[in-house]
Amino acid sequence: MERLGLSEDELCRVLGSDPLSIVSGAADADPRLAILLDLTGEVAELASPAALRSWIRREPQLTHLLGGDFAAFEDDLAALRERGFTVRRRDPGGARPATPP
């Protein structure tokens, strides 16, 4: 939860578990947890914890992770390792949309 910045409910969703299993440590034996820790381990060494948590909260990686699509999430991590953290503008021109008066 700490490394990924996930709530208890989100972690339960990723692991297909319940809160009691998480709190009691029973989820520690879940192979999905080991895979997730392995997948994020290298990136966690390269980036600050806050940067990793911020990256995970973005799309599409959050959808992949919460949907249990570990293959797509692994691809997201590979792209992160190759390109690093990037910040994109919402509008390519940099202009903000007009708001009605």
DSSP file (Angstrom, degrees, kcal/mol; ACC not computed):
  #  RESIDUE AA STRUCTURE BP1 BP2  ACC     N-H-->O    O-->H-N    N-H-->O    O-->H-N    TCO  KAPPA ALPHA  PHI   PSI    X-CA   Y-CA   Z-CA
    1    1 A M     >>       0   0    0      0, 0.0     4,-1.5     0, 0.0     5,-1.2   0.000 360.0 360.0 360.0 -43.2    0.0    0.0    0.0
    2    2 A E  T  45 +     0   0    0      2,-0.2     3,-0.2     1,-0.2    51,-0.1   0.944 360.0  47.2 -67.5 -48.2    2.8    2.4    0.9
    3    3 A R  T  45S+     0   0    0      1,-0.2    -1,-0.2     2,-0.1    50,-0.0   0.901 122.8  34.5 -60.5 -41.8    5.0    1.9   -2.1
    4    4 A L  T  45S-     0   0    0      2,-0.1    -1,-0.2    52,-0.0    -2,-0.2   0.577 101.5-126.9 -93.6 -10.1    2.1    2.2   -4.6
    5    5 A G  T  <5 +     0   0    0     -4,-1.5     2,-0.3     1,-0.2    -3,-0.2   0.832  55.5 153.5  68.7  31.1    0.0    4.8   -2.7
    6    6 A L      < -     0   0    0     -5,-1.2    -1,-0.2     1,-0.1     2,-0.1  -0.653  43.6-122.9 -93.4 149.1   -3.1    2.6   -2.9
    7    7 A S     >  -     0   0    0     -2,-0.3     4,-2.5     1,-0.1     5,-0.2  -0.349  33.6-103.6 -76.2 169.2   -5.9    2.7   -0.4
    8    8 A E  H  > S+     0   0    0      1,-0.2     4,-2.4     2,-0.2     5,-0.2   0.911 124.0  50.8 -60.7 -42.3   -6.8   -0.5    1.4
    9    9 A D  H  > S+     0   0    0      2,-0.2     4,-2.1     1,-0.2    -1,-0.2   0.903 110.2  49.4 -62.9 -41.4   -9.9   -1.0   -0.9
   10   10 A E  H  > S+     0   0    0      2,-0.2     4,-2.4     1,-0.2    -2,-0.2   0.915 110.9  49.0 -65.5 -42.2   -7.7   -0.5   -4.0
   11   11 A L  H  X S+     0   0    0     -4,-2.5     4,-2.5     1,-0.2    -1,-0.2   0.904 109.4  52.8 -64.0 -39.9   -5.2   -3.0   -2.8
   12   12 A C  H  X>S+     0   0    0     -4,-2.4     5,-2.4     1,-0.2     4,-1.2   0.906 109.7  49.7 -59.5 -41.0   -8.0   -5.5   -2.0
   13   13 A R  H  <5S+     0   0    0     -4,-2.1     3,-0.3     3,-0.2    -2,-0.2   0.925 110.8  48.6 -63.8 -45.1   -9.2   -5.0   -5.6
   14   14 A V  H  <5S+     0   0    0     -4,-2.4    -2,-0.2     1,-0.2    -1,-0.2   0.908 120.8  36.4 -61.6 -42.8   -5.8   -5.6   -7.1
   15   15 A L  H  <5S-     0   0    0     -4,-2.5    -1,-0.2    -5,-0.2    -2,-0.2   0.516 104.3-125.2 -90.4  -5.6   -5.2   -8.8   -5.0
   16   16 A G  T  <5S+     0   0    0     -4,-1.2    -3,-0.2    -3,-0.3     2,-0.2   0.924  71.3 124.0  61.2  42.5   -8.8  -10.0   -5.1
   17   17 A S      < -     0   0    0     -5,-2.4    -1,-0.2    -6,-0.2    -2,-0.0  -0.551  60.9-110.4-124.2-175.8   -8.7  -10.1   -1.4
   18   18 A D    >>  -     0   0    0     -2,-0.2     4,-1.6    -3,-0.1     3,-0.6  -0.837  32.3-108.1-118.9 160.1  -10.6   -8.7    1.6
   19   19 A P  H 3> S+     0   0    0      0, 0.0     4,-2.8     0, 0.0     5,-0.2   0.846 116.6  58.1 -56.7 -36.5   -9.4   -6.1    4.2
   20   20 A L  H 3> S+     0   0    0      1,-0.2     4,-2.6     2,-0.2     6,-0.3   0.896 104.9  50.7 -62.2 -39.7   -9.1   -8.7    6.9
   21   21 A S  H <>>S+     0   0    0     -3,-0.6     6,-1.9     2,-0.2     5,-0.8   0.876 112.3  47.6 -64.4 -37.2   -6.6  -10.7    4.8
   22   22 A I  H ><5S+     0   0    0     -4,-1.6     3,-0.6     4,-0.2    -2,-0.2   0.956 115.3  43.3 -67.5 -50.3   -4.6   -7.5    4.2
   23   23 A V  H 3<5S+     0   0    0     -4,-2.8    -2,-0.2     1,-0.2    -1,-0.2   0.876 114.9  49.2 -64.8 -39.3   -4.5   -6.4    7.9
   24   24 A S  H 3<5S-     0   0    0     -4,-2.6    -1,-0.2    -5,-0.2    -2,-0.2   0.642 111.4-118.3 -77.2 -13.5   -3.8  -10.0    9.2
   25   25 A G  T X<5S+     0   0    0     -4,-0.8     3,-1.5    -3,-0.6     4,-0.3   0.452  79.8 123.9  89.9  -0.2   -0.9  -10.4    6.7
   26   26 A A  G > < +     0   0    0     -5,-0.8     3,-1.2    -6,-0.3    -4,-0.2   0.807  67.9  62.5 -63.9 -27.8   -2.6  -13.4    5.0
   27   27 A A  G >  S+     0   0    0     -6,-1.9     3,-1.7     1,-0.2     6,-0.3   0.656  81.7  82.3 -71.6 -14.1   -2.3  -11.6    1.7
   28   28 A D  G <  S+     0   0    0     -3,-1.5    -1,-0.2    -7,-0.3    -2,-0.2   0.782  87.9  54.5 -60.7 -25.9    1.5  -11.7    2.0
   29   29 A A  G <  S+     0   0    0     -3,-1.2    -1,-0.3    -4,-0.3    -2,-0.2   0.535  80.8 113.7 -84.4  -7.0    1.4  -15.2    0.6
   30   30 A D    X>  -     0   0    0     -3,-1.7     4,-1.3     1,-0.2     3,-1.0  -0.508  64.3-144.8 -68.7 124.2   -0.5  -14.1   -2.5
   31   31 A P  H 3> S+     0   0    0      0, 0.0     4,-2.4     0, 0.0     5,-0.2   0.785  97.6  64.4 -62.7 -26.0    1.7  -14.6   -5.5
   32   32 A R  H 3> S+     0   0    0      1,-0.2     4,-2.5     2,-0.2     5,-0.2   0.863 100.0  52.3 -64.7 -33.7    0.2  -11.4   -7.1
   33   33 A L  H <> S+     0   0    0     -3,-1.0     4,-2.6    -6,-0.3    -1,-0.2   0.929 109.5  48.0 -66.5 -44.5    1.7   -9.4   -4.3
   34   34 A A  H  X S+     0   0    0     -4,-1.3     4,-2.4     2,-0.2    -2,-0.2   0.906 113.0  48.9 -61.6 -41.8    5.1  -10.8   -4.9
   35   35 A I  H  X S+     0   0    0     -4,-2.4     4,-3.0     2,-0.2    -2,-0.2   0.929 111.5  49.3 -62.9 -45.7    4.8  -10.1   -8.6
   36   36 A L  H  X S+     0   0    0     -4,-2.5     4,-2.0     1,-0.2    -2,-0.2   0.898 111.8  48.0 -62.0 -42.3    3.6   -6.6   -8.0
   37   37 A L  H  X S+     0   0    0     -4,-2.6     4,-1.1     2,-0.2    -1,-0.2   0.895 113.6  48.0 -66.6 -39.4    6.5   -5.9   -5.6
   38   38 A D  H  X S+     0   0    0     -4,-2.4     4,-0.7    -5,-0.2     3,-0.3   0.927 111.2  50.6 -64.8 -44.6    9.0   -7.4   -8.1
   39   39 A L  H  < S+     0   0    0     -4,-3.0     4,-0.4     1,-0.2    -2,-0.2   0.881 119.2  36.1 -61.2 -39.3    7.6   -5.4  -11.0
   40   40 A T  H  X S+     0   0    0     -4,-2.0     4,-2.5    -5,-0.2    -1,-0.2   0.551  95.8  87.5 -92.8  -8.2    7.8   -2.1   -9.1
   41   41 A G  H  X S+     0   0    0     -4,-1.1     4,-1.2    -3,-0.3    -1,-0.2   0.918  89.5  44.7 -59.7 -48.9   11.0   -2.8   -7.2
   42   42 A E  H  X S+     0   0    0     -4,-0.7     4,-1.0     1,-0.2     3,-0.4   0.919 115.8  46.9 -64.0 -44.2   13.4   -1.5   -9.9
   43   43 A V  H  > S+     0   0    0     -4,-0.4     4,-1.9     1,-0.2     3,-0.5   0.875 106.6  58.8 -65.7 -36.7   11.4    1.6  -10.5
   44   44 A A  H  < S+     0   0    0     -4,-2.5    -1,-0.2     1,-0.2    -2,-0.2   0.800 105.2  50.8 -63.1 -28.2   11.1    2.2   -6.8
   45   45 A E  H  < S+     0   0    0     -4,-1.2    -1,-0.2    -3,-0.4    -2,-0.2   0.764 113.6  44.9 -78.1 -25.4   14.9    2.3   -6.6
   46   46 A L  H  < S+     0   0    0     -4,-1.0     2,-0.3    -3,-0.5    -2,-0.2   0.720 114.6  44.1 -90.7 -23.6   15.1    4.9   -9.4
   47   47 A A  S  < S-     0   0    0     -4,-1.9     0, 0.0    -5,-0.1     0, 0.0  -0.804  88.3 -98.3-123.3 159.9   12.4    7.3   -8.4
   48   48 A S     >  -     0   0    0     -2,-0.3     4,-2.3     1,-0.1     5,-0.2  -0.420  37.4-114.8 -70.1 153.4   11.3    8.9   -5.2
   49   49 A P  H  > S+     0   0    0      0, 0.0     4,-2.4     0, 0.0     5,-0.2   0.885 117.3  52.5 -57.0 -38.6    8.3    7.3   -3.5
   50   50 A A  H  > S+     0   0    0      1,-0.2     4,-2.2     2,-0.2     5,-0.2   0.892 108.4  49.9 -66.0 -39.0    6.2   10.3   -4.1
   51   51 A A  H  > S+     0   0    0      2,-0.2     4,-2.5     1,-0.2    -1,-0.2   0.916 111.6  48.3 -66.2 -42.6    7.0   10.3   -7.8
   52   52 A L  H  X S+     0   0    0     -4,-2.3     4,-2.4     2,-0.2    -2,-0.2   0.931 112.3  48.2 -63.8 -45.4    6.1    6.6   -8.1
   53   53 A R  H  X S+     0   0    0     -4,-2.4     4,-1.3     1,-0.2    -1,-0.2   0.895 112.4  49.6 -62.8 -39.0    2.8    7.0   -6.2
   54   54 A S  H  < S+     0   0    0     -4,-2.2     4,-0.3     2,-0.2    -1,-0.2   0.914 110.7  49.9 -65.0 -42.8    1.9   10.0   -8.4
   55   55 A W  H >< S+     0   0    0     -4,-2.5     3,-1.5     1,-0.2     7,-0.2   0.905 108.1  53.0 -62.5 -42.6    2.7    8.1  -11.6
   56   56 A I  H 3< S+     0   0    0     -4,-2.4    -1,-0.2     1,-0.3    -2,-0.2   0.821 100.9  61.4 -64.3 -30.9    0.6    5.1  -10.5
   57   57 A R  T 3< S+     0   0    0     -4,-1.3    -1,-0.3    -3,-0.2    -2,-0.2   0.560  94.3  84.4 -73.4  -7.1   -2.4    7.4   -9.9
   58   58 A R  S <> S-     0   0    0     -3,-1.5     4,-2.5    -4,-0.3     5,-0.2  -0.451  84.4 -65.1 -94.0 166.5   -2.4    8.4  -13.6
   59   59 A E  T  4 S+     0   0    0      1,-0.2    -2,-0.1     2,-0.2    -1,-0.1  -0.729 105.4  13.9 -93.4 145.9   -4.0    6.7  -16.6
   60   60 A P  T  > S+     0   0    0      0, 0.0     4,-2.5     0, 0.0    -1,-0.2  -0.998 121.9  56.8 -93.1  -4.4   -3.6    4.2  -18.0
   61   61 A Q  H  > S+     0   0    0      1,-0.2     4,-2.6     2,-0.2    -2,-0.2   0.847 104.8  52.8 -61.4 -35.4   -1.5    2.5  -15.3
   62   62 A L  H  X S+     0   0    0     -4,-2.5     4,-2.9    -7,-0.2     5,-0.3   0.929 111.0  47.3 -65.2 -42.7   -4.1    3.0  -12.6
   63   63 A T  H  > S+     0   0    0     -5,-0.2     4,-1.9     2,-0.2     6,-0.3   0.916 113.2  48.8 -62.6 -43.0   -6.8    1.3  -14.7
   64   64 A H  H  <>S+     0   0    0     -4,-2.5     5,-2.5     2,-0.2     4,-0.3   0.929 114.8  44.8 -62.2 -44.7   -4.4   -1.5  -15.6
   65   65 A L  H ><5S+     0   0    0     -4,-2.6     3,-1.5    -5,-0.2    -2,-0.2   0.952 116.1  43.7 -66.4 -50.5   -3.4   -2.1  -12.0
   66   66 A L  H 3<5S+     0   0    0     -4,-2.9    -1,-0.2     1,-0.3    -2,-0.2   0.783 111.9  55.5 -68.0 -25.5   -6.9   -1.9  -10.5
   67   67 A G  T 3<5S-     0   0    0     -4,-1.9    -1,-0.3    -5,-0.3    -2,-0.2   0.482 113.4-118.5 -83.4  -2.3   -8.2   -4.1  -13.3
   68   68 A G  T < 5 +     0   0    0     -3,-1.5     2,-1.6    -4,-0.3     3,-0.2   0.688  65.3 145.3  74.5  17.8   -5.7   -6.8  -12.5
   69   69 A D     >< +     0   0    0     -5,-2.5     4,-2.3    -6,-0.3    -1,-0.2  -0.613  14.9 167.4 -89.3  78.9   -4.1   -6.5  -15.9
   70   70 A F  H  > S+     0   0    0     -2,-1.6     4,-2.4     1,-0.2    -1,-0.2   0.808  70.6  58.2 -66.3 -31.0   -0.5   -7.2  -14.8
   71   71 A A  H  > S+     0   0    0      2,-0.2     4,-1.8    -3,-0.2    -1,-0.2   0.937 110.4  42.4 -64.4 -46.0    0.8   -7.6  -18.3
   72   72 A A  H  > S+     0   0    0      2,-0.2     4,-2.3     1,-0.2    -2,-0.2   0.890 113.8  52.4 -66.9 -38.8   -0.4   -4.1  -19.3
   73   73 A F  H  X S+     0   0    0     -4,-2.3     4,-2.3     1,-0.2    -2,-0.2   0.883 106.9  53.0 -64.4 -37.5    0.9   -2.7  -16.1
   74   74 A E  H  X S+     0   0    0     -4,-2.4     4,-2.1     2,-0.2    -1,-0.2   0.894 108.4  50.4 -63.6 -39.3    4.3   -4.3  -16.7
   75   75 A D  H  X S+     0   0    0     -4,-1.8     4,-2.4     2,-0.2    -2,-0.2   0.900 108.2  53.0 -63.0 -40.9    4.3   -2.6  -20.1
   76   76 A D  H  X S+     0   0    0     -4,-2.3     4,-2.0     1,-0.2    -2,-0.2   0.916 109.8  48.1 -59.5 -43.4    3.5    0.7  -18.4
   77   77 A L  H  X S+     0   0    0     -4,-2.3     4,-2.5     2,-0.2    -1,-0.2   0.876 108.9  53.4 -65.8 -37.8    6.5    0.2  -16.1
   78   78 A A  H  X S+     0   0    0     -4,-2.1     4,-2.1     2,-0.2    -1,-0.2   0.915 109.4  48.7 -63.3 -42.1    8.8   -0.7  -19.0
   79   79 A A  H  X S+     0   0    0     -4,-2.4     4,-2.9     1,-0.2     5,-0.4   0.890 110.1  52.4 -63.6 -38.9    7.8    2.6  -20.7
   80   80 A L  H  X S+     0   0    0     -4,-2.0     4,-2.5     1,-0.2    -2,-0.2   0.917 109.5  48.3 -62.8 -43.8    8.4    4.4  -17.5
   81   81 A R  H  < S+     0   0    0     -4,-2.5    -1,-0.2     1,-0.2    -2,-0.2   0.885 116.8  43.6 -63.9 -37.8   11.9    2.9  -17.3
   82   82 A E  H  < S+     0   0    0     -4,-2.1    -2,-0.2    -5,-0.2    -1,-0.2   0.918 129.6  22.3 -74.2 -44.9   12.7    3.8  -20.9
   83   83 A R  H  < S-     0   0    0     -4,-2.9    -3,-0.2     1,-0.2    -2,-0.2   0.676  95.4-143.9 -99.4 -20.6   11.2    7.3  -21.0
   84   84 A G     <  -     0   0    0     -4,-2.5     2,-0.4    -5,-0.4    -1,-0.2  -0.297  51.2 -29.8  79.4-173.9   11.3    8.4  -17.4
   85   85 A F        -     0   0    0     -4,-0.1     2,-0.4    -2,-0.1   -33,-0.0  -0.645  68.1-171.5 -79.4 128.2    8.6   10.5  -15.8
   86   86 A T        -     0   0    0     -2,-0.4     2,-0.5     2,-0.0    -2,-0.1  -0.933  15.3-150.1-122.8 147.3    7.0   12.9  -18.3
   87   87 A V        -     0   0    0     -2,-0.4     2,-0.4     0, 0.0    -2,-0.0  -0.968  17.7-165.3-115.8 128.0    4.6   15.7  -17.7
   88   88 A R        -     0   0    0     -2,-0.5     2,-0.2     2,-0.0     3,-0.0  -0.858  18.2-122.0-115.5 148.2    2.2   16.5  -20.5
   89   89 A R        -     0   0    0     -2,-0.4     4,-0.0     1,-0.1     0, 0.0  -0.533  17.0-132.4 -79.3 152.6    0.1   19.5  -21.1
   90   90 A R  S    S+     0   0    0      1,-0.2    -1,-0.1    -2,-0.2     3,-0.0   0.908  98.4  37.2 -69.7 -42.3   -3.6   19.0  -21.4
   91   91 A D  S >  S-     0   0    0      1,-0.1     3,-2.1    -3,-0.0    -1,-0.2  -0.953  78.9-140.1-113.8 124.8   -3.8   21.2  -24.6
   92   92 A P  T 3  S+     0   0    0      0, 0.0    -1,-0.1     0, 0.0    -3,-0.1   0.804 105.4  52.0 -55.1 -29.5   -0.9   21.0  -27.0
   93   93 A G  T 3  S-     0   0    0      2,-0.1     3,-0.1    -3,-0.0    -3,-0.0   0.598 109.0-125.4 -82.1 -10.8   -1.1   24.7  -27.6
   94   94 A G    <   +     0   0    0     -3,-2.1     2,-0.2     1,-0.3    -4,-0.1   0.392  65.9 132.9  83.9  -4.1   -0.9   25.4  -23.9
   95   95 A A        -     0   0    0      1,-0.0    -1,-0.3    -5,-0.0    -2,-0.1  -0.547  53.9-129.2 -82.8 146.2   -4.1   27.4  -23.9
   96   96 A R        -     0   0    0     -2,-0.2     3,-0.1    -3,-0.1    -1,-0.0  -0.676  32.6 -99.2 -89.0 147.0   -6.8   26.8  -21.4
   97   97 A P        -     0   0    0      0, 0.0    -1,-0.1     0, 0.0     2,-0.1  -0.363  44.3-104.2 -64.4 145.4  -10.4   26.3  -22.6
   98   98 A A        -     0   0    0     -3,-0.0    -3,-0.0     1,-0.0     0, 0.0  -0.394  30.6-145.2 -68.9 145.3  -12.6   29.4  -22.4
   99   99 A T        -     0   0    0     -2,-0.1    -1,-0.0    -3,-0.1    -3,-0.0  -0.901  24.8-104.9-110.2 142.5  -15.1   29.5  -19.6
  100  100 A P              0   0    0      0, 0.0    -1,-0.0     0, 0.0     0, 0.0  -0.340 360.0 360.0 -64.0 146.5  -18.5   31.1  -20.0
  101  101 A P              0   0    0      0, 0.0    -2,-0.0     0, 0.0     0, 0.0   0.510 360.0 360.0 -65.3 360.0  -18.8   34.5  -18.3
